[in-house]
Amino acid sequence: MSLAATAPATAAPTPSDRAASARGATGDVDNLATYISFGLAYLLGHGSAALSQGDTPLLDLPGWLPMTLLGAGLATGTVAATRAALRAQRATTDPDTVRTGQLLGALWVTAFAALFLAITGLSSTLDNPDIQTLLWPTGSGFVVGLIYIAEGATRRNILHYALGTWLALTSTAALLLGNPGFYWILTLAGGGAYALATVLERRRTR
C-alpha cells in the first residue's frame, strides 16, 4: 500500500477561506463604523450649515451648532477608524503590514496639522478670518479624500479608494460655489457617498 493511498485527503481552500487569509495578511480594516460616523457628520454638520446660512436661510440655528455637529461626528469617526485599524493590526502577523498601518495612522496627524497651518497662514496673510469658514469644510474633505486614496491603494480596497477620490474631487469643486452652495455640495455629494459606502462596506465585510 502506498503512502499516497493512506494519506488523509486535504480539502481545497474555499473562496471564503482564501478571503479570510488575504484579510489577515494585508490587515484589512472594517470601515463600517467610520463611514456611518463621518456620513452623519456630513449630513448633520454641513446640512445644518446649508439650511441656516446664506441670504435667505431656511432655518434659524445658532452659529455654533453646525460646527459642533460636524466636529462631534468627525471625532467619533476618527476614534472608530483608529479602533478598526488597531484591530486589523492585531489580526495580522506580518510586521511590514503592521508598520504600514502605523504610518498610515500617523498620516492623519501630519495631514491635518499641515491643513491647520495652511488655513491659519492664509487667513493671517490675507487678513480675512472669514476665509476659515470656507476652507475648513472643503479642506478637511480634500485631506480625508487623499488619505482614503492612500489607504485604499495600500490595502487594495477599491471601495475606500473610490470614496476618497470622490471626496477629494467634490470637496475642491465645492469651492467654485459661494455660501451656502458649497455646503449643499458637501452635504449631498459627501453625505450621499458615505451612505452608499456604508451599504457597500457591509456587503464587502460579509
C-alpha positions, 0 to 999 in steps of 0.5 A, a space after each residue: 500500500 502506498 503512502 499516497 493511498 493512506 494519506 488523509 485527503 486535504 480539502 481545497 481552500 474555499 473562496 471564503 477561506 482564501 478571503 479570510 487569509 488575504 484579510 489577515 495578511 494585508 490587515 484589512 480594516 472594517 470601515 463600517 463604523 467610520 463611514 456611518 460616523 463621518 456620513 452623519 457628520 456630513 449630513 448633520 454638520 454641513 446640512 445644518 450649515 446649508 439650511 441656516 446660512 446664506 441670504 435667505 436661510 431656511 432655518 434659524 440655528 445658532 452659529 455654533 451648532 453646525 460646527 459642533 455637529 460636524 466636529 462631534 461626528 468627525 471625532 467619533 469617526 476618527 476614534 472608530 477608524 483608529 479602533 478598526 485599524 488597531 484591530 486589523 493590526 492585531 489580526 495580522 502577523 506580518 510586521 511590514 503590514 503592521 508598520 504600514 498601518 502605523 504610518 498610515 495612522 500617523 498620516 492623519 496627524 501630519 495631514 491635518 496639522 499641515 491643513 491647520 497651518 495652511 488655513 491659519 497662514 492664509 487667513 493671517 496673510 490675507 487678513 480675512 478670518 472669514 476665509 476659515 469658514 470656507 476652507 475648513 469644510 472643503 479642506 478637511 474633505 480634500 485631506 480625508 479624500 487623499 488619505 482614503 486614496 492612500 489607504 485604499 491603494 495600500 490595502 487594495 480596497 477599491 471601495 475606500 479608494 473610490 470614496 476618497 477620490 470622490 471626496 477629494 474631487 467634490 470637496 475642491 469643486 465645492 469651492 467654485 460655489 459661494 455660501 451656502 452652495 458649497 455646503 449643499 455640495 458637501 452635504 449631498 455629494 459627501 453625505 450621499 457617498 458615505 451612505 452608499 459606502 456604508 451599504 457597500 462596506 457591509 456587503 464587502 465585510 460579509 
